[in-house]
Amino acid sequence: MPEPDRPAPCTETATQTCAGAVCGEKTNACGQRVSCGSCLPGQTCTSGRCETPMQCMPDMMTACSGRRCGARPDGCGGSVTCGTCGPGTTCSAAGACEVTDAGSGGDGGVQIVRCPVTRSSVDRADESQLLQVRLMYVIPSDLPDESLDVNGRICTSAKAFSGWLGTQLGGRTLRFDTSGGELDIGFVRLGKTNAQLRGSGNANDVNTGVAYVRERIERELIAMNQVKPNKLYAVFYGGESTYACGGAAYPPALVGSVIAMYLKSTIGGVGCEARPWGQSTSTLGYFDWAMLHDLMHGLGIVPSGAPNQHAFGHAFDSRAPNPEIDLMYSPRVGMSDPSWGIDTPGGLVLDLNRDDYFAHDGGQVDLRRSAFLEPLPVNAVRPPGW
């Protein structure tokens, strides 16, 4: 006979009572409450299942769509900074930088910022949380420092190619990393020598192959905590390559953060730096054009599905009388094609016939929707693979 204050044991086991449940309580066949388990911290028990509440993900690109400056709600109770305006301008309610004094202005609608005169080896506080291009002056451990980050050369080059792009895009251009109203150009002296980074063979080996200077520079910068996930790095490298004057990522085939110009290279007996660059905001030299060309590669341009794409991200439009004036042109291997038309009167053109990488009707990457542009386009997209 059971004791009056002690319930009789129930023949239904806890496993049977809790069938299909991993948390909470259920009532067994004897009317008793049975614990089925508990959830991890931060989870809630719903109908016997442990669920993790959905975290709100700030949508910076939607918040800043079509805006150049100011702060906007991020959709999660916080705010996102779309950018700041330069000296002599203020941010309007519509998120545009408007001139407030007669001495300030811009080229092609592009915001003009100051060039740095003080060196910084760290990434200073950003003025925007959106995707942006960070300019850098990087040198190997054993070559001279030419102060290109603070003597105006890199800054002038950036203003030149971004200004040209602004005229092609009707006022939009690449969003640069800025801090305190000036371009934030980083300086890094790497721990490896010019010879180590240059490579010594043609083998398909990222450690020694001459074609992998860009990859080795990127690897060193990552190891030095100089690379952030929301930035594309335009590196002016004061070392050399025996393979090319520069190297670029090309997503999705080659995803990477670093675009590099090898300033001290000599290719085919001609020094890559023999042509002046970074001299004028209105006249572009070889490396000014080349950096913009390779930054386009870093955005996934020219996409593999484009009708005139060839040679891993370049364009050759055989219908055009002068295909060499396309920004993304390269001659075809084994053909008597002209060299790149940077000296052609009138300069280069952004996407001849508008069918490969800008303002086209195809489904491939289109520069006009890039999340790296400022102001941010409506329905902006990241590069493939980012």
C-alpha positions as a Markdown table, in Angstrom:
| # | Residue | x | y | z |
|---|---|---|---|---|
| 1 | Met | 0.0 | 0.0 | 0.0 |
| 2 | Pro | 1.6 | 3.3 | -1.1 |
| 3 | Glu | 2.3 | 6.0 | 1.6 |
| 4 | Pro | -0.4 | 8.7 | 1.5 |
| 5 | Asp | 2.2 | 11.5 | 0.9 |
| 6 | Arg | 4.1 | 9.8 | -1.9 |
| 7 | Pro | 2.6 | 9.4 | -5.4 |
| 8 | Ala | 2.6 | 5.9 | -6.9 |
| 9 | Pro | 5.3 | 5.3 | -9.5 |
| 10 | Cys | 4.1 | 5.8 | -13.1 |
| 11 | Thr | 4.8 | 3.1 | -15.6 |
| 12 | Glu | 5.4 | 5.7 | -18.4 |
| 13 | Thr | 9.1 | 6.5 | -18.8 |
| 14 | Ala | 10.4 | 10.1 | -19.2 |
| 15 | Thr | 11.6 | 9.1 | -22.7 |
| 16 | Gln | 8.1 | 8.1 | -23.7 |
| 17 | Thr | 6.6 | 11.2 | -22.1 |
| 18 | Cys | 9.0 | 13.5 | -23.9 |
| 19 | Ala | 9.0 | 11.8 | -27.3 |
| 20 | Gly | 9.8 | 14.5 | -29.9 |
| 21 | Ala | 10.7 | 17.2 | -27.3 |
| 22 | Val | 14.1 | 18.2 | -26.1 |
| 23 | Cys | 13.1 | 21.0 | -23.7 |
| 24 | Gly | 10.3 | 22.2 | -21.4 |
| 25 | Glu | 7.9 | 20.1 | -19.5 |
| 26 | Lys | 5.2 | 17.6 | -20.4 |
| 27 | Thr | 2.5 | 15.7 | -18.4 |
| 28 | Asn | 2.8 | 12.0 | -18.3 |
| 29 | Ala | 0.0 | 9.4 | -18.3 |
| 30 | Cys | -0.2 | 9.7 | -14.5 |
| 31 | Gly | -0.8 | 13.4 | -14.6 |
| 32 | Gln | 2.8 | 14.2 | -13.4 |
| 33 | Arg | 5.0 | 17.0 | -14.8 |
| 34 | Val | 8.2 | 15.7 | -16.4 |
| 35 | Ser | 11.2 | 17.8 | -17.4 |
| 36 | Cys | 12.3 | 17.1 | -21.0 |
| 37 | Gly | 15.5 | 19.1 | -20.8 |
| 38 | Ser | 16.8 | 22.7 | -21.1 |
| 39 | Cys | 18.2 | 24.9 | -23.9 |
| 40 | Leu | 21.5 | 26.7 | -24.2 |
| 41 | Pro | 21.9 | 30.2 | -22.9 |
| 42 | Gly | 20.3 | 32.6 | -25.4 |
| 43 | Gln | 17.9 | 30.0 | -26.7 |
| 44 | Thr | 14.2 | 29.7 | -26.1 |
| 45 | Cys | 12.0 | 26.6 | -25.8 |
| 46 | Thr | 9.1 | 26.6 | -28.3 |
| 47 | Ser | 6.9 | 23.5 | -28.5 |
| 48 | Gly | 9.6 | 21.3 | -27.2 |
| 49 | Arg | 12.3 | 22.7 | -29.5 |
| 50 | Cys | 15.3 | 24.9 | -28.7 |
| 51 | Glu | 15.3 | 27.9 | -31.0 |
| 52 | Thr | 17.8 | 30.7 | -31.3 |
| 53 | Pro | 16.2 | 34.1 | -31.8 |
| 54 | Met | 17.0 | 35.7 | -35.2 |
| 55 | Gln | 19.7 | 38.4 | -34.9 |
| 56 | Cys | 18.9 | 41.6 | -36.7 |
| 57 | Met | 21.5 | 42.2 | -39.4 |
| 58 | Pro | 22.1 | 45.9 | -40.2 |
| 59 | Asp | 21.5 | 46.6 | -43.8 |
| 60 | Met | 24.0 | 49.3 | -44.6 |
| 61 | Met | 23.6 | 49.3 | -48.3 |
| 62 | Thr | 19.9 | 49.8 | -48.2 |
| 63 | Ala | 20.1 | 52.5 | -45.5 |
| 64 | Cys | 22.6 | 54.5 | -47.5 |
| 65 | Ser | 21.2 | 53.8 | -51.0 |
| 66 | Gly | 21.6 | 57.0 | -53.1 |
| 67 | Arg | 23.2 | 58.9 | -50.2 |
| 68 | Arg | 26.7 | 60.3 | -49.9 |
| 69 | Cys | 26.8 | 61.5 | -46.4 |
| 70 | Gly | 25.0 | 61.6 | -43.0 |
| 71 | Ala | 23.7 | 58.9 | -40.7 |
| 72 | Arg | 20.7 | 56.7 | -41.4 |
| 73 | Pro | 18.8 | 54.0 | -39.3 |
| 74 | Asp | 20.3 | 50.6 | -40.0 |
| 75 | Gly | 17.0 | 48.7 | -39.4 |
| 76 | Cys | 18.2 | 47.2 | -36.2 |
| 77 | Gly | 17.8 | 50.1 | -33.8 |
| 78 | Gly | 21.2 | 51.6 | -34.6 |
| 79 | Ser | 22.6 | 53.8 | -37.3 |
| 80 | Val | 25.1 | 53.6 | -40.1 |
| 81 | Thr | 27.4 | 56.4 | -41.3 |
| 82 | Cys | 27.0 | 56.9 | -45.1 |
| 83 | Gly | 30.0 | 59.3 | -45.3 |
| 84 | Thr | 31.1 | 62.8 | -44.5 |
| 85 | Cys | 31.5 | 65.9 | -46.6 |
| 86 | Gly | 34.7 | 67.7 | -47.3 |
| 87 | Pro | 35.7 | 71.2 | -46.3 |
| 88 | Gly | 33.4 | 73.9 | -47.6 |
| 89 | Thr | 30.5 | 71.5 | -48.0 |
| 90 | Thr | 27.6 | 70.3 | -45.8 |
| 91 | Cys | 25.4 | 67.3 | -45.8 |
| 92 | Ser | 21.8 | 68.1 | -47.0 |
| 93 | Ala | 18.7 | 66.3 | -45.7 |
| 94 | Ala | 18.8 | 64.2 | -48.9 |
| 95 | Gly | 22.3 | 63.0 | -48.1 |
| 96 | Ala | 24.1 | 65.1 | -50.7 |
| 97 | Cys | 27.3 | 67.2 | -50.1 |
| 98 | Glu | 26.4 | 70.7 | -51.0 |
| 99 | Val | 28.9 | 73.6 | -51.4 |
| 100 | Thr | 28.7 | 76.2 | -48.7 |
| 101 | Asp | 31.4 | 78.6 | -49.8 |
| 102 | Ala | 32.6 | 79.8 | -53.1 |
| 103 | Gly | 36.2 | 78.4 | -52.7 |
| 104 | Ser | 35.2 | 74.8 | -52.6 |
| 105 | Gly | 33.8 | 72.4 | -55.1 |
| 106 | Gly | 34.5 | 69.2 | -57.0 |
| 107 | Asp | 35.5 | 67.7 | -60.3 |
| 108 | Gly | 32.7 | 65.9 | -62.2 |
| 109 | Gly | 30.5 | 65.9 | -59.1 |
| 110 | Val | 33.2 | 64.0 | -57.1 |
| 111 | Gln | 33.9 | 65.0 | -53.6 |
| 112 | Ile | 37.4 | 66.5 | -53.2 |
| 113 | Val | 39.3 | 65.7 | -50.0 |
| 114 | Arg | 42.7 | 66.8 | -48.7 |
| 115 | Cys | 45.9 | 64.9 | -49.3 |
| 116 | Pro | 47.6 | 63.7 | -46.1 |
| 117 | Val | 50.9 | 65.2 | -45.0 |
| 118 | Thr | 51.4 | 63.1 | -41.9 |
| 119 | Arg | 52.2 | 59.5 | -42.2 |
| 120 | Ser | 50.0 | 56.8 | -40.6 |
| 121 | Ser | 51.0 | 53.1 | -40.3 |
| 122 | Val | 47.5 | 52.3 | -38.9 |
| 123 | Asp | 44.1 | 52.4 | -40.4 |
| 124 | Arg | 42.6 | 55.6 | -38.9 |
| 125 | Ala | 38.9 | 56.0 | -38.0 |
| 126 | Asp | 36.7 | 55.6 | -41.0 |
| 127 | Glu | 34.2 | 58.2 | -42.1 |
| 128 | Ser | 32.0 | 55.6 | -43.7 |
| 129 | Gln | 31.0 | 52.1 | -42.8 |
| 130 | Leu | 30.3 | 51.1 | -46.4 |
| 131 | Leu | 32.6 | 49.2 | -48.8 |
| 132 | Gln | 35.6 | 51.4 | -49.7 |
| 133 | Val | 39.0 | 51.5 | -51.4 |
| 134 | Arg | 42.0 | 52.0 | -49.1 |
| 135 | Leu | 45.1 | 53.5 | -50.7 |
| 136 | Met | 48.4 | 52.2 | -49.4 |
| 137 | Tyr | 52.1 | 52.8 | -49.9 |
| 138 | Val | 53.9 | 49.5 | -49.3 |
| 139 | Ile | 57.7 | 48.8 | -49.6 |
| 140 | Pro | 59.8 | 45.7 | -49.1 |
| 141 | Ser | 62.3 | 45.6 | -46.1 |
| 142 | Asp | 65.3 | 46.6 | -48.2 |
| 143 | Leu | 64.3 | 49.3 | -50.7 |
| 144 | Pro | 64.2 | 53.1 | -50.2 |
| 145 | Asp | 61.2 | 54.9 | -48.8 |
| 146 | Glu | 60.2 | 57.6 | -51.3 |
| 147 | Ser | 57.4 | 59.0 | -49.1 |
| 148 | Leu | 54.8 | 58.6 | -51.8 |
| 149 | Asp | 52.0 | 58.5 | -49.2 |
| 150 | Val | 52.7 | 62.0 | -47.9 |
| 151 | Asn | 54.4 | 63.8 | -50.8 |
| 152 | Gly | 51.1 | 64.0 | -52.9 |
| 153 | Arg | 52.0 | 61.4 | -55.5 |
| 154 | Ile | 49.5 | 58.7 | -54.5 |
| 155 | Cys | 46.9 | 61.2 | -53.5 |
| 156 | Thr | 47.1 | 63.0 | -56.9 |
| 157 | Ser | 46.9 | 59.8 | -58.7 |
| 158 | Ala | 43.8 | 58.7 | -56.9 |
| 159 | Lys | 42.2 | 62.1 | -57.5 |
| 160 | Ala | 43.1 | 61.8 | -61.2 |
| 161 | Phe | 41.6 | 58.4 | -61.9 |
| 162 | Ser | 38.6 | 58.9 | -59.6 |
| 163 | Gly | 37.9 | 62.2 | -61.3 |
| 164 | Trp | 38.0 | 60.6 | -64.7 |
| 165 | Leu | 35.7 | 57.8 | -63.5 |
| 166 | Gly | 33.3 | 60.4 | -62.1 |
| 167 | Thr | 32.9 | 62.0 | -65.5 |
| 168 | Gln | 32.2 | 58.6 | -67.0 |
| 169 | Leu | 29.7 | 57.7 | -64.3 |
| 170 | Gly | 27.9 | 61.0 | -64.2 |
| 171 | Gly | 29.1 | 62.0 | -60.7 |
| 172 | Arg | 29.6 | 58.7 | -59.0 |
| 173 | Thr | 33.1 | 57.4 | -58.3 |
| 174 | Leu | 34.9 | 55.0 | -56.1 |
| 175 | Arg | 34.4 | 55.5 | -52.3 |
| 176 | Phe | 37.8 | 56.0 | -50.8 |
| 177 | Asp | 38.9 | 55.4 | -47.2 |
| 178 | Thr | 39.0 | 58.9 | -45.6 |
| 179 | Ser | 39.5 | 60.1 | -42.1 |
| 180 | Gly | 39.2 | 63.6 | -40.7 |
| 181 | Gly | 38.4 | 65.0 | -44.2 |
| 182 | Glu | 41.5 | 63.7 | -45.9 |
| 183 | Leu | 42.5 | 60.5 | -47.8 |
| 184 | Asp | 43.7 | 57.9 | -45.4 |
| 185 | Ile | 46.7 | 56.5 | -47.2 |
| 186 | Gly | 48.4 | 53.8 | -45.1 |
| 187 | Phe | 52.2 | 53.1 | -45.0 |
| 188 | Val | 53.7 | 49.6 | -44.4 |
| 189 | Arg | 57.2 | 48.4 | -44.6 |
| 190 | Leu | 57.1 | 44.7 | -45.0 |
| 191 | Gly | 59.3 | 42.2 | -43.3 |
| 192 | Lys | 60.5 | 40.5 | -46.5 |
| 193 | Thr | 63.0 | 41.7 | -49.0 |
| 194 | Asn | 62.4 | 42.7 | -52.6 |
| 195 | Ala | 63.9 | 39.5 | -53.8 |
| 196 | Gln | 61.7 | 37.3 | -51.5 |
| 197 | Leu | 58.6 | 39.1 | -52.7 |
| 198 | Arg | 59.7 | 39.1 | -56.4 |
| 199 | Gly | 60.1 | 35.4 | -56.6 |
| 200 | Ser | 62.6 | 33.3 | -58.5 |
| 201 | Gly | 60.8 | 30.9 | -60.8 |
| 202 | Asn | 57.9 | 30.3 | -63.1 |
| 203 | Ala | 56.6 | 27.4 | -61.0 |
| 204 | Asn | 53.0 | 27.4 | -60.1 |
| 205 | Asp | 53.9 | 28.1 | -56.5 |
| 206 | Val | 52.6 | 31.1 | -54.5 |
| 207 | Asn | 55.7 | 31.1 | -52.4 |
| 208 | Thr | 58.3 | 31.4 | -55.2 |
| 209 | Gly | 56.5 | 31.9 | -58.5 |
| 210 | Val | 57.2 | 35.2 | -60.3 |
| 211 | Ala | 53.5 | 35.6 | -61.2 |
| 212 | Tyr | 52.4 | 35.7 | -57.5 |
| 213 | Val | 53.9 | 39.0 | -56.2 |
| 214 | Arg | 50.4 | 40.3 | -55.5 |
| 215 | Glu | 49.4 | 37.2 | -53.5 |
| 216 | Arg | 52.6 | 37.4 | -51.4 |
| 217 | Ile | 52.0 | 41.1 | -50.7 |
| 218 | Glu | 48.4 | 40.3 | -49.6 |
| 219 | Arg | 49.6 | 37.5 | -47.4 |
| 220 | Glu | 52.1 | 39.7 | -45.7 |
| 221 | Leu | 49.5 | 42.5 | -45.1 |
| 222 | Ile | 47.1 | 40.0 | -43.7 |
| 223 | Ala | 49.7 | 38.7 | -41.3 |
| 224 | Met | 50.4 | 42.3 | -40.1 |
| 225 | Asn | 46.6 | 42.8 | -39.5 |
| 226 | Gln | 46.5 | 45.5 | -42.2 |
| 227 | Val | 43.5 | 44.0 | -44.1 |
| 228 | Lys | 39.8 | 44.5 | -43.2 |
| 229 | Pro | 36.9 | 42.7 | -44.8 |
| 230 | Asn | 35.1 | 45.8 | -46.1 |
| 231 | Lys | 37.9 | 47.3 | -48.0 |
| 232 | Leu | 39.7 | 46.8 | -51.4 |
| 233 | Tyr | 43.3 | 47.8 | -51.1 |
| 234 | Ala | 45.0 | 49.9 | -53.9 |
| 235 | Val | 48.6 | 49.2 | -53.1 |
| 236 | Phe | 51.4 | 51.3 | -54.7 |
| 237 | Tyr | 54.3 | 48.8 | -54.1 |
| 238 | Gly | 57.8 | 50.2 | -54.1 |
| 239 | Gly | 59.3 | 46.9 | -55.2 |
| 240 | Glu | 59.5 | 45.0 | -58.4 |
| 241 | Ser | 58.2 | 42.1 | -60.4 |
| 242 | Thr | 59.8 | 40.4 | -63.4 |
| 243 | Tyr | 56.4 | 39.3 | -64.6 |
| 244 | Ala | 54.1 | 42.4 | -64.9 |
| 245 | Cys | 53.7 | 46.0 | -63.9 |
| 246 | Gly | 50.8 | 45.1 | -61.6 |
| 247 | Gly | 48.5 | 42.4 | -60.3 |
| 248 | Ala | 44.9 | 42.2 | -59.4 |
| 249 | Ala | 42.2 | 40.0 | -57.9 |
| 250 | Tyr | 39.4 | 38.9 | -60.2 |
| 251 | Pro | 36.4 | 37.6 | -58.4 |
| 252 | Pro | 34.8 | 35.1 | -58.4 |
| 253 | Ala | 37.7 | 33.3 | -60.1 |
| 254 | Leu | 40.3 | 34.9 | -57.9 |
| 255 | Val | 38.9 | 36.5 | -54.8 |
| 256 | Gly | 41.2 | 38.9 | -53.0 |
| 257 | Ser | 41.5 | 42.3 | -51.3 |
| 258 | Val | 44.7 | 43.6 | -52.7 |
| 259 | Ile | 45.4 | 45.3 | -56.0 |
| 260 | Ala | 49.0 | 46.2 | -56.5 |
| 261 | Met | 51.2 | 48.3 | -58.8 |
| 262 | Tyr | 54.8 | 47.1 | -58.9 |
| 263 | Leu | 56.5 | 50.5 | -59.3 |
| 264 | Lys | 60.1 | 49.3 | -59.8 |
| 265 | Ser | 59.4 | 46.6 | -62.4 |
| 266 | Thr | 61.1 | 46.4 | -65.8 |
| 267 | Ile | 59.2 | 44.4 | -68.4 |
| 268 | Gly | 60.5 | 43.8 | -71.9 |
| 269 | Gly | 63.4 | 46.2 | -71.2 |
| 270 | Val | 61.1 | 49.1 | -70.3 |
| 271 | Gly | 60.7 | 50.4 | -66.8 |
| 272 | Cys | 57.0 | 50.4 | -65.7 |
| 273 | Glu | 57.6 | 53.7 | -63.9 |
| 274 | Ala | 59.3 | 55.3 | -66.9 |
| 275 | Arg | 56.0 | 57.1 | -67.7 |
| 276 | Pro | 55.1 | 60.0 | -65.2 |
| 277 | Trp | 52.2 | 59.3 | -62.9 |
| 278 | Gly | 50.6 | 61.1 | -60.0 |
| 279 | Gln | 51.6 | 64.4 | -61.4 |
| 280 | Ser | 48.2 | 66.0 | -62.3 |
| 281 | Thr | 44.6 | 65.5 | -61.3 |
| 282 | Ser | 43.6 | 66.2 | -64.9 |
| 283 | Thr | 46.3 | 64.3 | -66.9 |
| 284 | Leu | 46.6 | 60.6 | -66.2 |
| 285 | Gly | 49.8 | 58.7 | -66.7 |
| 286 | Tyr | 50.4 | 54.9 | -67.1 |
| 287 | Phe | 50.2 | 53.9 | -63.5 |
| 288 | Asp | 47.1 | 56.2 | -62.9 |
| 289 | Trp | 45.3 | 54.3 | -65.6 |
| 290 | Ala | 46.7 | 51.0 | -64.6 |
| 291 | Met | 45.6 | 51.3 | -61.0 |
| 292 | Leu | 42.0 | 52.1 | -62.1 |
| 293 | His | 42.1 | 49.2 | -64.6 |
| 294 | Asp | 43.2 | 46.7 | -62.0 |
| 295 | Leu | 40.7 | 48.1 | -59.4 |
| 296 | Met | 38.0 | 47.2 | -61.9 |
| 297 | His | 39.4 | 43.7 | -62.0 |
| 298 | Gly | 39.0 | 43.6 | -58.2 |
| 299 | Leu | 35.3 | 44.4 | -58.6 |
| 300 | Gly | 34.9 | 41.4 | -60.9 |
| 301 | Ile | 35.3 | 43.3 | -64.2 |
| 302 | Val | 35.3 | 42.3 | -67.1 |
| 303 | Pro | 32.9 | 39.4 | -66.0 |
| 304 | Ser | 33.5 | 36.1 | -67.8 |
| 305 | Gly | 30.0 | 36.1 | -69.3 |
| 306 | Ala | 30.5 | 39.4 | -71.1 |
| 307 | Pro | 30.4 | 39.1 | -74.9 |
| 308 | Asn | 33.8 | 40.7 | -75.5 |
| 309 | Gln | 35.7 | 39.3 | -72.4 |
| 310 | His | 39.0 | 37.6 | -73.1 |
| 311 | Ala | 42.3 | 36.9 | -71.3 |
| 312 | Phe | 40.9 | 36.6 | -67.8 |
| 313 | Gly | 38.9 | 39.8 | -67.3 |
| 314 | His | 39.9 | 42.0 | -70.3 |
| 315 | Ala | 37.9 | 43.4 | -73.2 |
| 316 | Phe | 38.5 | 43.3 | -76.9 |
| 317 | Asp | 35.5 | 44.6 | -78.9 |
| 318 | Ser | 36.1 | 43.6 | -82.5 |
| 319 | Arg | 33.2 | 45.7 | -83.6 |
| 320 | Ala | 34.8 | 49.0 | -82.5 |
| 321 | Pro | 37.2 | 50.8 | -84.9 |
| 322 | Asn | 39.5 | 51.5 | -81.9 |
| 323 | Pro | 39.1 | 48.7 | -79.3 |
| 324 | Glu | 42.3 | 49.8 | -77.6 |
| 325 | Ile | 40.6 | 52.9 | -76.1 |
| 326 | Asp | 38.5 | 50.7 | -73.7 |
| 327 | Leu | 39.6 | 51.1 | -70.1 |
| 328 | Met | 39.7 | 47.3 | -69.8 |
| 329 | Tyr | 41.4 | 46.6 | -73.1 |
| 330 | Ser | 44.3 | 44.2 | -73.6 |
| 331 | Pro | 45.7 | 42.9 | -76.9 |
| 332 | Arg | 45.1 | 39.3 | -77.9 |
| 333 | Val | 47.9 | 36.9 | -77.7 |
| 334 | Gly | 49.6 | 36.1 | -81.0 |
| 335 | Met | 47.7 | 38.9 | -82.8 |
| 336 | Ser | 49.0 | 42.2 | -84.2 |
| 337 | Asp | 46.7 | 44.2 | -82.0 |
| 338 | Pro | 47.6 | 47.8 | -81.0 |
| 339 | Ser | 48.9 | 48.6 | -77.5 |
| 340 | Trp | 46.6 | 50.1 | -74.9 |
| 341 | Gly | 45.4 | 53.5 | -76.1 |
| 342 | Ile | 46.1 | 55.6 | -73.1 |
| 343 | Asp | 47.8 | 58.2 | -75.4 |
| 344 | Thr | 44.9 | 58.4 | -77.8 |
| 345 | Pro | 43.5 | 61.9 | -78.2 |
| 346 | Gly | 40.4 | 62.1 | -76.1 |
| 347 | Gly | 41.6 | 59.4 | -73.7 |
| 348 | Leu | 40.0 | 56.1 | -72.8 |
| 349 | Val | 36.3 | 55.1 | -72.7 |
| 350 | Leu | 34.4 | 53.1 | -70.1 |
| 351 | Asp | 33.0 | 50.0 | -71.8 |
| 352 | Leu | 32.8 | 50.5 | -75.6 |
| 353 | Asn | 29.3 | 49.9 | -76.8 |
| 354 | Arg | 28.1 | 49.5 | -73.2 |
| 355 | Asp | 27.7 | 45.7 | -73.4 |
| 356 | Asp | 30.4 | 44.2 | -71.2 |
| 357 | Tyr | 30.7 | 45.8 | -67.8 |
| 358 | Phe | 28.8 | 49.0 | -67.6 |
| 359 | Ala | 25.2 | 50.0 | -68.2 |
| 360 | His | 24.5 | 46.9 | -70.2 |
| 361 | Asp | 21.3 | 44.7 | -70.3 |
| 362 | Gly | 23.0 | 41.4 | -69.5 |
| 363 | Gly | 22.9 | 39.5 | -66.2 |
| 364 | Gln | 26.7 | 39.9 | -65.5 |
| 365 | Val | 28.5 | 42.3 | -63.2 |
| 366 | Asp | 27.6 | 45.9 | -63.9 |
| 367 | Leu | 29.8 | 48.7 | -62.6 |
| 368 | Arg | 26.9 | 51.1 | -62.2 |
| 369 | Arg | 25.5 | 48.9 | -59.4 |
| 370 | Ser | 28.8 | 48.4 | -57.5 |
| 371 | Ala | 28.6 | 48.8 | -53.7 |
| 372 | Phe | 32.0 | 50.5 | -53.9 |
| 373 | Leu | 30.6 | 53.5 | -55.6 |
| 374 | Glu | 29.7 | 56.8 | -53.9 |
| 375 | Pro | 26.9 | 57.8 | -53.6 |
| 376 | Leu | 25.7 | 54.3 | -53.1 |
| 377 | Pro | 23.6 | 53.2 | -56.1 |
| 378 | Val | 20.1 | 51.9 | -55.5 |
| 379 | Asn | 20.1 | 48.1 | -55.2 |
| 380 | Ala | 23.9 | 48.1 | -55.0 |
| 381 | Val | 25.7 | 44.7 | -55.1 |
| 382 | Arg | 29.0 | 43.5 | -53.7 |
| 383 | Pro | 31.6 | 42.0 | -56.1 |
| 384 | Pro | 31.0 | 38.3 | -56.7 |
| 385 | Gly | 32.5 | 36.2 | -54.0 |
| 386 | Trp | 32.6 | 39.0 | -51.4 |
